[in-house]
Amino acid sequence: MASELSLNLHTGQGSIGWSLVLLLASASTLFFIYSGFVMWRKRIKNSVKFDNKNADVCSHIILVGSETGTTFGFAKSLESALKKSGKKVLVAQLNDYDVYKNAEHLFILTATYGEGDPPTNAETFWIYW
């Protein structure tokens, strides 16, 4: 009897209503896989490659704190605008804050998540300051 019940619950055999529930569950699983991939791809697209090799020659420092990566899109836009105007720019995470020898301007771009908590890549900065 348990075997028959298990077969009916997993295949929807004998019940149109249960078959529709299984269909919706399967479709929603596919939707969540697709939407998760799209969100991951968007996050990767907005990510910034950090190159701190020339940090001491940069006059404009952009420090970014972001949990989901959205703020990095704004940082990339600001960086490209500053580079177009001939400025030497460094983009770094807030946790990587340091003393920069030639820094003239410091931009801090950050967002919060949850109930106003700092993003993971800004927690050290938040505690230190």
C-alpha positions as MATLAB code, in Angstrom:
seq = 'MASELSLNLHTGQGSIGWSLVLLLASASTLFFIYSGFVMWRKRIKNSVKFDNKNADVCSHIILVGSETGTTFGFAKSLESALKKSGKKVLVAQLNDYDVYKNAEHLFILTATYGEGDPPTNAETFWIYW';
ca = [
       0.000    0.000    0.000;
       2.878    2.357    0.796;
       4.481    1.566   -2.532;
       1.264    2.364   -4.382;
       0.830    5.640   -2.441;
       4.418    6.630   -3.191;
       3.935    5.911   -6.902;
       0.751    7.996   -7.013;
       2.330   10.936   -5.139;
       5.442   11.006   -7.323;
       3.752   10.539  -10.676;
       0.352   12.124  -10.128;
      -1.246    8.978  -11.505;
      -4.993    8.902  -10.931;
      -5.454   12.535   -9.896;
      -5.591   15.513  -12.249;
      -5.269   17.978   -9.337;
      -2.129   16.348   -7.990;
      -0.688   16.118  -11.510;
      -1.116   19.889  -11.877;
       0.606   20.476   -8.524;
       3.553   18.363   -9.678;
       3.636   20.229  -12.995;
       3.754   23.608  -11.234;
       6.457   22.371   -8.856;
       8.587   21.180  -11.769;
       8.075   24.418  -13.702;
       8.918   26.549  -10.670;
      12.132   24.576  -10.135;
      13.181   25.337  -13.700;
      12.252   29.001  -13.208;
      14.381   29.266  -10.052;
      17.345   27.648  -11.787;
      17.054   30.102  -14.690;
      16.512   33.201  -12.526;
      19.408   32.225  -10.251;
      21.672   31.926  -13.273;
      20.546   35.325  -14.578;
      21.200   36.980  -11.199;
      24.628   35.321  -10.945;
      25.517   36.468  -14.464;
      24.434   40.034  -13.694;
      26.522   39.998  -10.527;
      29.588   38.775  -12.396;
      29.041   41.409  -15.086;
      28.984   44.190  -12.457;
      32.043   42.921  -10.627;
      35.252   44.903  -10.788;
      38.766   43.528  -11.147;
      40.907   45.007   -8.387;
      44.465   45.979   -9.263;
      46.234   47.576   -6.304;
      49.699   47.499   -7.922;
      49.687   51.215   -8.795;
      47.743   52.387   -5.747;
      50.323   54.976   -4.709;
      50.306   56.806   -8.053;
      46.526   57.211   -8.212;
      45.024   60.580   -7.367;
      41.404   59.409   -7.233;
      40.447   56.490   -5.006;
      37.037   54.786   -5.243;
      36.215   52.492   -2.330;
      33.224   50.207   -2.844;
      31.045   48.261   -0.437;
      28.435   46.009   -1.990;
      26.711   42.783   -1.014;
      25.071   41.972   -4.343;
      27.435   43.766   -6.734;
      25.076   46.515   -7.873;
      27.241   49.269   -6.406;
      30.180   48.041   -8.474;
      28.258   49.102  -11.597;
      28.193   52.671  -10.279;
      31.884   52.434   -9.408;
      32.720   51.274  -12.945;
      30.799   54.234  -14.395;
      32.572   56.696  -12.104;
      35.938   55.112  -12.866;
      35.464   55.354  -16.628;
      34.330   58.989  -16.382;
      37.373   59.905  -14.301;
      39.732   58.037  -16.624;
      38.248   59.849  -19.632;
      39.158   63.127  -17.973;
      42.762   61.952  -17.585;
      42.755   61.028  -13.896;
      44.590   58.077  -12.411;
      41.963   56.010  -10.632;
      42.034   53.111   -8.205;
      38.924   51.064   -7.402;
      39.122   48.923   -4.260;
      36.846   47.300   -1.733;
      36.131   49.225    1.457;
      37.851   46.540    3.535;
      41.055   47.159    1.550;
      41.265   50.774    2.709;
      44.833   51.950    3.156;
      46.790   55.194    3.211;
      47.383   56.260   -0.382;
      50.383   58.559   -0.927;
      49.086   60.663   -3.841;
      45.362   60.516   -3.135;
      43.620   63.824   -3.729;
      40.007   62.608   -3.820;
      38.368   59.704   -2.028;
      34.992   58.391   -3.180;
      33.091   55.939   -0.995;
      30.262   54.093   -2.712;
      28.377   51.651   -0.558;
      24.991   50.140    0.059;
      23.403   48.423    2.993;
      21.455   45.228    3.205;
      19.116   43.659    5.709;
      18.311   46.199    8.374;
      21.016   48.700    7.473;
      23.936   46.327    7.967;
      27.198   46.990    6.125;
      28.047   44.684    3.219;
      30.531   41.884    3.811;
      33.319   43.701    1.956;
      32.818   46.792    4.161;
      32.541   45.254    7.637;
      36.185   45.825    8.594;
      36.000   49.429    7.425;
      32.798   49.936    9.424;
      34.289   48.496   12.621;
      37.587   50.384   12.220;
      35.982   53.768   11.643;
];
